[in-house]
Amino acid sequence: MVVLKGTTDEKFVRIVLPDVEAVTVTTQEEAVAMVRDSKVSAMLSEFPICKSIITSNPNDKFVAAFSELTYEPIGVAIAPQNTHLINWTSNFIERAEQMELFNLLAAKWFK
């Protein structure tokens, strides 16, 4: 199974799936090519990455098995002294949620 080197996915395979050979690569493109070329049986990655790969590579007819093992929200780290950016970002996220922008983006990119 191919995973990106140094990620939690790599740690997961090594700890939780010790009988699975973890092949590490440095880029997502390398991982996708290894699956496409049957050099590995599968790729392990986060849900949005898998959905994006499937959407971006329709001719490869990749099949995905999704599991919601964990919930990992995306966050924004901002220096505490940058109060204007904190305020702007908070307002943007709140407004985007009210407009269902994130749902629209998910529909566009992950279908």
MODELLER restraints for C-alpha pairs under 7 A, 6 or more apart:
rsr = mdl.restraints
at = mdl.atoms
rsr.add(forms.Gaussian(group=physical.xy_distance, feature=features.Distance(at['CA:1:A'], at['CA:20:A']), mean=6.84, stdev=0.5))
rsr.add(forms.Gaussian(group=physical.xy_distance, feature=features.Distance(at['CA:1:A'], at['CA:21:A']), mean=6.13, stdev=0.5))
rsr.add(forms.Gaussian(group=physical.xy_distance, feature=features.Distance(at['CA:1:A'], at['CA:22:A']), mean=5.21, stdev=0.5))
rsr.add(forms.Gaussian(group=physical.xy_distance, feature=features.Distance(at['CA:1:A'], at['CA:23:A']), mean=5.92, stdev=0.5))
rsr.add(forms.Gaussian(group=physical.xy_distance, feature=features.Distance(at['CA:1:A'], at['CA:40:A']), mean=5.69, stdev=0.5))
rsr.add(forms.Gaussian(group=physical.xy_distance, feature=features.Distance(at['CA:1:A'], at['CA:41:A']), mean=5.89, stdev=0.5))
rsr.add(forms.Gaussian(group=physical.xy_distance, feature=features.Distance(at['CA:1:A'], at['CA:42:A']), mean=4.89, stdev=0.5))
rsr.add(forms.Gaussian(group=physical.xy_distance, feature=features.Distance(at['CA:1:A'], at['CA:43:A']), mean=5.36, stdev=0.5))
rsr.add(forms.Gaussian(group=physical.xy_distance, feature=features.Distance(at['CA:1:A'], at['CA:44:A']), mean=6.87, stdev=0.5))
rsr.add(forms.Gaussian(group=physical.xy_distance, feature=features.Distance(at['CA:2:A'], at['CA:22:A']), mean=5.85, stdev=0.5))
rsr.add(forms.Gaussian(group=physical.xy_distance, feature=features.Distance(at['CA:2:A'], at['CA:23:A']), mean=4.61, stdev=0.5))
rsr.add(forms.Gaussian(group=physical.xy_distance, feature=features.Distance(at['CA:2:A'], at['CA:24:A']), mean=5.71, stdev=0.5))
rsr.add(forms.Gaussian(group=physical.xy_distance, feature=features.Distance(at['CA:2:A'], at['CA:31:A']), mean=6.00, stdev=0.5))
rsr.add(forms.Gaussian(group=physical.xy_distance, feature=features.Distance(at['CA:2:A'], at['CA:40:A']), mean=6.53, stdev=0.5))
rsr.add(forms.Gaussian(group=physical.xy_distance, feature=features.Distance(at['CA:2:A'], at['CA:42:A']), mean=6.32, stdev=0.5))
rsr.add(forms.Gaussian(group=physical.xy_distance, feature=features.Distance(at['CA:2:A'], at['CA:43:A']), mean=4.70, stdev=0.5))
rsr.add(forms.Gaussian(group=physical.xy_distance, feature=features.Distance(at['CA:2:A'], at['CA:44:A']), mean=6.49, stdev=0.5))
rsr.add(forms.Gaussian(group=physical.xy_distance, feature=features.Distance(at['CA:3:A'], at['CA:9:A']), mean=6.27, stdev=0.5))
rsr.add(forms.Gaussian(group=physical.xy_distance, feature=features.Distance(at['CA:3:A'], at['CA:10:A']), mean=5.61, stdev=0.5))
rsr.add(forms.Gaussian(group=physical.xy_distance, feature=features.Distance(at['CA:3:A'], at['CA:22:A']), mean=6.78, stdev=0.5))
rsr.add(forms.Gaussian(group=physical.xy_distance, feature=features.Distance(at['CA:3:A'], at['CA:23:A']), mean=6.25, stdev=0.5))
rsr.add(forms.Gaussian(group=physical.xy_distance, feature=features.Distance(at['CA:3:A'], at['CA:24:A']), mean=5.12, stdev=0.5))
rsr.add(forms.Gaussian(group=physical.xy_distance, feature=features.Distance(at['CA:3:A'], at['CA:25:A']), mean=6.43, stdev=0.5))
rsr.add(forms.Gaussian(group=physical.xy_distance, feature=features.Distance(at['CA:3:A'], at['CA:31:A']), mean=6.88, stdev=0.5))
rsr.add(forms.Gaussian(group=physical.xy_distance, feature=features.Distance(at['CA:3:A'], at['CA:43:A']), mean=5.98, stdev=0.5))
rsr.add(forms.Gaussian(group=physical.xy_distance, feature=features.Distance(at['CA:3:A'], at['CA:44:A']), mean=5.67, stdev=0.5))
rsr.add(forms.Gaussian(group=physical.xy_distance, feature=features.Distance(at['CA:3:A'], at['CA:45:A']), mean=6.89, stdev=0.5))
rsr.add(forms.Gaussian(group=physical.xy_distance, feature=features.Distance(at['CA:4:A'], at['CA:10:A']), mean=6.55, stdev=0.5))
rsr.add(forms.Gaussian(group=physical.xy_distance, feature=features.Distance(at['CA:4:A'], at['CA:24:A']), mean=5.46, stdev=0.5))
rsr.add(forms.Gaussian(group=physical.xy_distance, feature=features.Distance(at['CA:4:A'], at['CA:25:A']), mean=5.12, stdev=0.5))
rsr.add(forms.Gaussian(group=physical.xy_distance, feature=features.Distance(at['CA:4:A'], at['CA:26:A']), mean=5.58, stdev=0.5))
rsr.add(forms.Gaussian(group=physical.xy_distance, feature=features.Distance(at['CA:4:A'], at['CA:27:A']), mean=6.51, stdev=0.5))
rsr.add(forms.Gaussian(group=physical.xy_distance, feature=features.Distance(at['CA:4:A'], at['CA:28:A']), mean=6.91, stdev=0.5))
rsr.add(forms.Gaussian(group=physical.xy_distance, feature=features.Distance(at['CA:5:A'], at['CA:24:A']), mean=4.94, stdev=0.5))
rsr.add(forms.Gaussian(group=physical.xy_distance, feature=features.Distance(at['CA:5:A'], at['CA:25:A']), mean=5.51, stdev=0.5))
rsr.add(forms.Gaussian(group=physical.xy_distance, feature=features.Distance(at['CA:5:A'], at['CA:26:A']), mean=5.64, stdev=0.5))
rsr.add(forms.Gaussian(group=physical.xy_distance, feature=features.Distance(at['CA:9:A'], at['CA:44:A']), mean=6.47, stdev=0.5))
rsr.add(forms.Gaussian(group=physical.xy_distance, feature=features.Distance(at['CA:9:A'], at['CA:45:A']), mean=6.13, stdev=0.5))
rsr.add(forms.Gaussian(group=physical.xy_distance, feature=features.Distance(at['CA:13:A'], at['CA:22:A']), mean=6.56, stdev=0.5))
rsr.add(forms.Gaussian(group=physical.xy_distance, feature=features.Distance(at['CA:14:A'], at['CA:22:A']), mean=6.85, stdev=0.5))
rsr.add(forms.Gaussian(group=physical.xy_distance, feature=features.Distance(at['CA:25:A'], at['CA:31:A']), mean=6.42, stdev=0.5))
rsr.add(forms.Gaussian(group=physical.xy_distance, feature=features.Distance(at['CA:31:A'], at['CA:43:A']), mean=6.76, stdev=0.5))
rsr.add(forms.Gaussian(group=physical.xy_distance, feature=features.Distance(at['CA:34:A'], at['CA:40:A']), mean=5.87, stdev=0.5))
rsr.add(forms.Gaussian(group=physical.xy_distance, feature=features.Distance(at['CA:35:A'], at['CA:41:A']), mean=6.31, stdev=0.5))
rsr.add(forms.Gaussian(group=physical.xy_distance, feature=features.Distance(at['CA:35:A'], at['CA:42:A']), mean=5.95, stdev=0.5))
rsr.add(forms.Gaussian(group=physical.xy_distance, feature=features.Distance(at['CA:35:A'], at['CA:43:A']), mean=6.86, stdev=0.5))
rsr.add(forms.Gaussian(group=physical.xy_distance, feature=features.Distance(at['CA:36:A'], at['CA:60:A']), mean=6.84, stdev=0.5))
rsr.add(forms.Gaussian(group=physical.xy_distance, feature=features.Distance(at['CA:47:A'], at['CA:66:A']), mean=6.80, stdev=0.5))
rsr.add(forms.Gaussian(group=physical.xy_distance, feature=features.Distance(at['CA:51:A'], at['CA:110:A']), mean=5.37, stdev=0.5))
rsr.add(forms.Gaussian(group=physical.xy_distance, feature=features.Distance(at['CA:52:A'], at['CA:109:A']), mean=6.46, stdev=0.5))
rsr.add(forms.Gaussian(group=physical.xy_distance, feature=features.Distance(at['CA:52:A'], at['CA:110:A']), mean=5.78, stdev=0.5))
rsr.add(forms.Gaussian(group=physical.xy_distance, feature=features.Distance(at['CA:54:A'], at['CA:62:A']), mean=5.98, stdev=0.5))
rsr.add(forms.Gaussian(group=physical.xy_distance, feature=features.Distance(at['CA:55:A'], at['CA:110:A']), mean=6.39, stdev=0.5))
rsr.add(forms.Gaussian(group=physical.xy_distance, feature=features.Distance(at['CA:78:A'], at['CA:86:A']), mean=6.65, stdev=0.5))
rsr.add(forms.Gaussian(group=physical.xy_distance, feature=features.Distance(at['CA:96:A'], at['CA:102:A']), mean=6.69, stdev=0.5))
